[in-house]
Amino acid sequence: MSATQAALTELLPLAGDTFDKNKVTPGVLGFIVFAALALAVWGLMKSMSRHMGRVDFKEAPEAGAAAVAAPAAEKAT
């Protein structure tokens, strides 16, 4: 028997004794739920990015700036 096998046979019973059988772990169902949420967030971010790219927003000038710009435009003609 090699040293590695001897060490494993000595340490494996210790690992088995320290495991709490009443401990709740997420398991496969937790992973599936987490993966589904991650895919949903990715899809929403992709959709939001596409919708924000379609927005054509032009800010209206303020009332005071329009009054100043009108006489300047008349002087230019």
N, C-alpha and C positions, 0 to 999 in steps of 0.2 A: 504494500500500500504506500502511495507516495505521500509526501508531506502535505500537499494540497488537499488530497482526499481525507487525510486524518484531521486536518484543520476544519474542513467542512462538516465532517461527522461530529466534531466536538462543538461547533458553533451553531449548527442548525437547530438542535433541541433548545438552545438558549433563545433563539429568535422566535421559536414557536411558543415558548412560555411567556414572552413579553407581549405577544399580540393579544389585544383585547377583543374578544369575540362579540362583545356588546356594542362596540364602536360603530357608528353609522358612517358609511363612506358613500360618495356620490355614485360610483360605479359607472356602468355603461349608460344608464338612463341620464345621469347627470351630464355626461359628455355629449350625448345626443341633444339634450336641451340647450346646452351651452353652444354647440355648433349651430343649431337652428337659429338661436338668437344672434350669433355672429353673422350668419348669412343674411338674416333679415336687416340688420344694421348696415351691412355692406350694400344691399340692394337699395335701401332708403337713401344712403349717401350718394350712390350712383344716380338715382332718380333725381335727387335734389340738385346735384351738379348739372344734370342735363336741363332741368327746368330753369335754373339760374342762368344758364348760358343763353336761353331764349329770351330773357328779359331785356328789353330795350328801354332803358330809363334815361330820360333827358330832364334834367332839373329845370324848372321854370325860373326865370330871373326874378329877383325881388322887385317890388314896386319902385323903390328908390333908385335902383340901378337902371330900370327901364326909362325913368324920367331923365336921367343923366345921359343915357345912350341916345335918346331921340334927338336932342339938339345937336349932338356931335355928328349924327348921320345926316342931318339937314345941312350942316356946314360943309360936309364933304361933297355934296352935289351942287 
